Amino acid sequence: MNILLLGSGGREHALAWKMAQSSRLSKLYVAPGNGGTSEVAENVELAVNDFPSIASFCQAKKVNMIVVGPEDPLVNGVKDYFETNEQLKHIAVIGPDAASAQLEGSKAFCKKFMQKHQVPTAAYQSFTANELEAGHAFLESLKPPYVLKADGLAAGKGVLIIQNLAEAKAELKNMLEGKFGKASEKVVIEEFLDGIEFSVFALTDGKNYVLLPVAKDYKRIGEGDTGLNTGGMGAVSPVPFVDAAMMKKVEETIVKPTINGFAQDQMNYTGFVFFGLIKVEGTPMVIEYNVRLGDPETEVVLPRLKSDLVELFEMTANGTLDQATVVFDEQSVCTVMVVSEGYPGSYPKGKKITGLENVTDSQVFHAGTTLKDGELLTSGGRVMAFSSYGNTKEVALAKSYASINKVCYEGITFRKDIGFDL
């Protein structure tokens, strides 16, 4: 089977690394890929939203399946593009269609879906610019802190948590007036949920599903969970506070109603579902859905998956996931992300990376790297994720930190306390 994977981050390197282990794979292409994906696949200079060029490439290379890493092409309709074209519809696309991808593409759509299918989540209302006064009134009905979310995709930056009511009202106005561009033409305001967060992942064919290992990621740039939100500074799996009883609650009250909701609403949903969850006084609740794997959680989830990922994708495309068995590695896997100095603000690119050949105890997943004239250079804010196995998370983390100390580039930055709160 020939597969094209769309994307260029750490998530995509981890997906490529895992798919490359399958005996069912003939050839793997990654578009556009990064300095790490080129070690396990062939990188292709294609933009993830350039559907005509992707289609031409797939026809020329006899690609049988497209696996979509990031959310953008899904929200923009890559699955629809292939399924509605007679010459392309034989190519399976792992990911939901554009209408279903609104689960991530629109916070209001997501909340309505949860309400309809009785999935536990925070109370909310959504507002547009001509409903500013109603938005202010709803804020007044809530207790601080106040949660404001841009309805559309805002590159992970569209969520504000504010302690002060006057400030929350002012920010609502700013958002509706274009603080996050088109993404905040509509704003969702919801009650603040106080608890501890974790991530659950399912792979679904639209009716059946399998669960992947549970994970917890760390979003803040600073130690002790301080400072600005990032795309993720590290992750651990398994999660000590998520035991079998908690997972049973998650499956019965959240996963099953969600997958059943896809079938009831006749959603064209094949692919990953990310459940961003929070444990509130022993009860799991949904903060958000994503329509793809999370990053950097993928870098701990896939190393713990012993099953053949390509085989699971084939079953997803064929609607036979009810016949799948998923086997996990019982060990802990922990990942620590090294980032560019200045991230998540402005940061330099093109810094030479050295020492990777000395890393033997960790799997390094590239997130923002590029090869230029045979040299590996930084090309993003998040540069590499160092994932390691251990009988305990402490052992795994110690290996990741020891590996990081063997690698160097100017301005290398990372958190030294991943897993500190568990």
C-alpha atoms as one frame of an Amber mdcrd trajectory, in Angstrom:
protein
   0.000   0.000   0.000   1.291   3.493  -0.930   0.401   6.182   1.621   0.681
   9.970   1.592   0.816  11.654   5.011  -0.010  15.363   5.119   1.801  17.626
   7.628   5.200  18.726   8.878   5.273  18.596  12.691   6.211  16.253  15.526
   2.836  14.539  15.257   3.531  13.735  11.601   7.047  12.442  12.295   5.581
  10.123  14.969   2.854   8.934  12.559   5.438   8.341   9.811   7.749   6.493
  12.237   4.909   4.213  13.339   3.522   3.576   9.830   7.031   2.795   8.529
   7.091  -0.240  10.876   4.154  -1.876   9.051   4.625  -4.833   6.697   1.491
  -3.610   4.873   3.287  -0.440   3.716   4.969  -0.337   0.295   5.900   3.355
   0.071   5.343   6.296   2.433   5.393   9.929   1.292   5.129  12.941   3.633
   4.041  16.370   2.401   5.827  18.602   3.154   7.508  16.720   6.027  10.583
  17.860   7.977  14.191  16.925   8.708  13.070  13.873  10.687  10.386  12.441
   8.417  12.975  12.128   5.629  14.652   9.363   7.708  11.573   7.076   7.475
   9.749   8.310   4.353  10.135  10.412   1.213   9.405  14.110   1.725   7.383
  15.786  -1.032   7.207  19.543  -1.630   3.423  19.901  -1.483   1.362  22.346
   0.597  -1.255  20.594   2.757  -4.091  22.769   1.385  -3.112  22.526  -2.297
  -5.658  19.820  -3.116  -5.198  19.821  -6.953  -1.428  19.266  -6.613  -1.985
  16.590  -3.955  -4.452  14.849  -6.296  -2.017  14.928  -9.249   0.745  13.519
  -7.052  -1.496  10.717  -5.757  -2.465   9.711  -9.302   1.135   9.785 -10.521
   2.465   7.737  -7.583  -0.526   5.338  -7.306  -1.265   6.420  -3.729  -3.938
   4.250  -2.057  -4.488   6.266   1.127  -4.051   9.778   2.488  -3.533  10.217
   6.242  -4.210  13.797   7.338  -2.080  15.064  10.242  -3.192  18.685  10.907
  -6.732  20.095  11.172  -6.513  22.771   8.456  -6.891  20.556   5.354  -9.738
  18.673   7.074 -11.659  21.872   7.866 -10.950  23.013   4.295 -12.435  19.814
   2.851  -9.616  17.539   1.657 -11.815  14.460   2.205 -14.712  16.040   0.250
 -12.317  16.942  -2.594 -11.300  13.308  -3.062 -14.650  11.643  -2.383 -16.593
  13.791  -4.856 -14.182  13.195  -7.757 -14.704   9.997  -9.807 -10.984   9.718
 -10.576  -9.951  10.147  -6.920 -12.629   8.546  -4.768 -10.824   5.155  -4.677
  -8.152   6.851  -2.509  -9.101   6.478   1.161  -8.778   9.627   3.278  -8.207
   9.097   7.004  -9.954  12.111   8.518 -13.483  13.554   8.635 -15.163  15.603
   5.901 -15.423  19.407   6.175 -18.879  19.365   7.809 -17.708  16.938  10.526
 -14.396  18.788  10.968 -16.459  21.708  12.314 -16.188  19.844  15.629 -12.775
  21.503  15.782 -13.309  24.286  13.246 -16.207  25.883  15.148 -16.457  26.024
  18.951 -20.194  26.807  18.671 -20.811  23.751  16.438 -18.830  21.624  18.889
 -20.824  22.809  21.924 -24.161  22.319  20.110 -23.150  18.748  19.219 -22.258
  18.001  22.850 -25.512  19.503  24.093 -27.563  17.503  21.569 -25.892  14.193
  22.450 -25.713  14.882  26.210 -21.937  14.841  26.401 -20.859  16.482  29.702
 -19.285  19.922  29.129 -19.249  23.453  30.563 -22.347  25.678  30.268 -21.920
  28.150  27.399 -23.428  30.695  25.015 -22.071  32.120  21.740 -22.228  35.742
  20.561 -21.555  37.847  17.458 -20.678  41.568  17.234 -24.327  42.695  17.236
 -24.948  40.687  20.430 -22.284  42.406  22.524 -24.711  43.558  25.250 -26.139
  40.043  25.600 -22.558  38.771  25.856 -21.833  41.230  28.657 -25.008  40.122
  30.455 -23.978  36.458  30.179 -20.538  37.282  31.604 -22.275  38.974  34.552
 -24.186  35.726  35.235 -20.955  33.732  35.591 -18.375  33.506  38.367 -14.724
  34.326  37.572 -12.526  33.261  35.918 -14.217  33.907  32.565 -13.454  31.730
  29.524 -13.661  33.367  26.066 -13.025  31.259  22.946 -12.759  32.401  19.337
 -15.251  30.255  17.435 -12.898  29.469  14.534  -9.347  28.144  14.234  -6.856
  30.610  15.726  -3.654  28.525  15.710  -4.136  27.574  19.362  -4.204  31.201
  20.513  -7.954  31.924  20.525  -8.764  31.046  24.158  -8.616  33.659  26.937
  -9.082  32.961  30.659  -9.664  36.210  32.549 -10.157  36.864  36.273 -11.664
  40.359  36.086 -15.217  41.023  34.794 -14.442  44.460  33.301 -11.408  43.038
  31.511 -13.487  40.095  30.245 -16.074  42.509  28.798 -13.353  44.574  27.129
 -11.712  41.437  25.650 -15.070  40.196  24.333 -15.402  43.490  22.435 -11.799
  43.226  21.147 -12.335  39.668  19.953 -15.596  40.472  18.171 -13.895  43.448
  16.538 -11.208  41.208  15.026  -8.520  40.454  17.630  -8.180  36.947  16.097
  -9.377  37.921  12.613 -12.246  35.896  11.149 -11.818  33.266  13.878 -13.379
  35.587  16.485 -16.300  36.947  14.440 -18.228  34.703  16.816 -17.107  34.133
  20.415 -18.096  31.300  22.760 -18.256  32.223  26.455 -18.332  29.313  28.861
 -18.155  28.594  32.561 -14.700  27.824  33.939 -14.131  24.198  34.904 -11.699
  23.681  37.780  -9.839  20.374  37.665  -6.958  18.496  36.064  -6.769  17.939
  32.296  -5.964  14.837  30.251  -6.322  13.641  26.660  -8.088  10.584  25.277
  -7.828   9.486  21.632 -10.092   7.269  19.562  -9.786   6.010  16.000 -13.238
   5.579  14.422 -14.762   4.374  11.171 -17.879   6.436  11.996 -19.690   3.665
  13.885 -17.024   1.539  15.591 -13.949   2.784  17.443 -10.780   1.742  19.232
  -9.194   3.705  22.065  -5.500   4.610  22.069  -3.363   5.163  25.207  -4.380
   8.100  27.414  -1.965  11.038  27.808  -1.473  14.362  29.562   0.334  17.275
  27.935   1.862  20.490  29.287   0.932  23.648  27.385   2.585  26.502  29.309
   6.060  27.699  28.363   7.237  28.124  31.987   7.960  25.661  34.760   5.206
  25.141  37.298   2.723  25.710  34.436   3.393  29.437  34.194   3.702  31.858
  31.298   2.156  31.813  27.834   0.350  28.886  26.247   2.315  26.984  23.596
   1.551  24.128  21.236   2.829  21.800  23.975   6.090  21.446  25.909   5.879
  17.756  26.793   3.561  14.853  27.576   3.297  11.664  29.619   1.461   8.358
  29.129  -0.107   6.597  30.997  -1.637   9.173  33.358  -1.576   8.103  37.044
  -4.916   9.706  37.997  -6.758   8.088  35.069  -7.432   4.552  36.325  -9.696
   1.830  34.885 -12.741   3.232  36.718 -12.153   6.739  35.293 -11.651   5.337
  31.783 -14.930   3.406  32.115 -16.698   6.703  32.931 -14.977   8.406  29.982
 -16.027   5.648  27.605 -19.637   5.388  28.794 -20.450   9.102  29.227 -18.235
  10.699  26.545 -16.737   8.379  23.899 -19.814   6.238  23.139 -22.290   9.175
  23.010 -19.852  11.012  20.684 -19.363   8.130  18.222 -23.097   7.315  18.355
 -23.720  11.009  17.650 -21.637  10.757  14.460 -23.828   7.872  13.266 -27.120
   9.527  14.334 -26.210  12.801  12.617 -24.984  10.885   9.532 -21.581  12.553
   9.803 -18.913  11.374   7.369 -16.334  10.813  10.091 -13.440   8.390   9.663
 -10.245   9.082  11.546  -8.998  10.275  14.894 -11.050  11.963  17.596  -9.146
  13.860  20.280 -11.114  14.303  23.506  -9.651  17.197  25.519 -10.955  16.274
  28.972 -10.923  17.652  32.483 -11.543  15.705  35.689 -13.818  17.832  37.896
 -14.394  16.323  41.355 -14.101  12.805  39.954 -16.264  13.455  36.876 -14.745
  13.631  33.365 -16.025  16.502  31.190 -15.160  17.640  27.653 -13.273  20.910
  27.148 -12.906  20.431  23.384 -12.796  17.992  20.516 -10.034  17.938  17.922
 -10.464  16.051  14.661  -6.873  14.765  14.594  -4.230  13.534  17.008  -2.811
  16.006  19.530   0.778  17.208  19.558   2.932  16.413  21.597   0.622  13.650
  22.903   1.131  11.678  19.662   4.814  11.405  20.573   3.902   9.364  23.686
   0.718   7.650  22.451   2.116   6.045  19.275   5.292   4.657  20.938   2.943
   2.818  23.366   0.834   1.375  20.527   2.048  -2.139  19.688  -0.604  -2.796
  17.014   0.017  -2.204  13.287  -1.176   1.353  12.587  -1.514   0.858   8.820
  -3.742  -2.178   9.443  -5.895  -0.062  11.788  -6.160   2.622   9.074  -7.265
  -0.008   6.535  -9.998  -1.188   8.936 -11.009   2.437   9.499 -11.416   2.975
   5.753 -13.302  -0.338   5.330 -15.670   0.213   8.282 -14.419  -2.910  10.083
 -12.836  -1.454  13.244 -15.185  -3.650  15.296 -12.818  -6.517  14.359  -9.682
  -4.702  15.596  -7.666  -5.535  18.689  -5.381  -2.863  20.050  -2.355  -3.779
  22.162  -0.470  -1.219  24.305   3.040  -1.300  25.750   2.633  -1.282  29.549
   5.722   0.912  30.005   5.544   4.652  30.544   6.528   6.926  27.690   7.394
  10.567  28.366   8.326  13.263  25.871  10.052  16.607  26.423   9.928  19.269
  23.699  12.944  21.470  22.986  11.981  24.850  21.529  13.574  27.952  20.051
  14.540  30.821  22.344  11.716  33.381  22.331   8.942  30.861  21.557   5.889
  31.226  21.672   6.708  34.831  20.709   9.140  35.679  17.902  12.158  33.399
  17.566  15.129  32.896  15.219  15.294  30.106  12.636  18.182  28.386  10.862
  20.191  27.430  13.972  22.463  24.414  13.401  21.541  21.293  15.420  24.383
  19.017  16.544  24.779  15.918  18.703  21.732  13.884  17.616  23.994  10.973
  16.686  24.847  10.645  20.416  21.220  10.011  21.431  20.681   6.280  22.028
  18.070   6.092  24.819  15.300   8.208  23.249  13.315   8.420  20.045  13.636
  11.966  18.692  10.601  13.267  16.792  11.299  16.368  14.712   8.731  19.180
  14.879  10.460  22.243  13.412  13.598  21.150  11.575  14.808  21.272   7.983
  17.738  19.820   6.030  19.809  22.341   4.091  23.009  21.362   2.268  23.264
  18.274   4.465  22.952  20.238   7.725  20.021  19.923  10.139  18.651  23.358
  11.069  15.849  24.708  13.258  12.820  25.916  11.293  10.093  26.331  13.925
   9.233  27.350  17.467   8.958  23.777  18.690  12.017  21.983  17.343  12.171
  18.356  18.566  10.414  16.014  21.009  12.545  13.547  22.985  10.423  10.463
  23.805  11.658   7.690  26.102  10.369   4.455  27.622  10.667   3.526  31.294
   9.105   1.213  33.890   8.016   4.436  35.601   7.482   7.951  34.276  10.439
   9.094  36.397  12.780   6.662  34.608  11.384   7.682  31.215  11.747  11.402
  31.958  15.315  10.947  33.232  16.211   9.310  29.886  14.612  12.145  27.885
  16.469  14.821  29.862  19.779  12.917  29.586  19.273  12.699  25.794  18.501
  16.428  25.528  21.807  17.182  27.267  23.647  15.494  24.368  22.092  17.799
  21.745  22.834  21.436  21.068  21.648  24.412  19.045  21.849  28.104  19.880
  18.989  29.124  22.205  17.806  25.581  23.039  15.014  25.892  25.633  12.906
  23.271  27.445  10.903  22.711  30.612  12.677  20.741  33.323   9.481  19.767
  35.203   7.331  17.729  32.779   5.195  15.315  34.828   5.905  17.365  38.000
   2.281  17.452  39.150   1.504  13.734  38.859
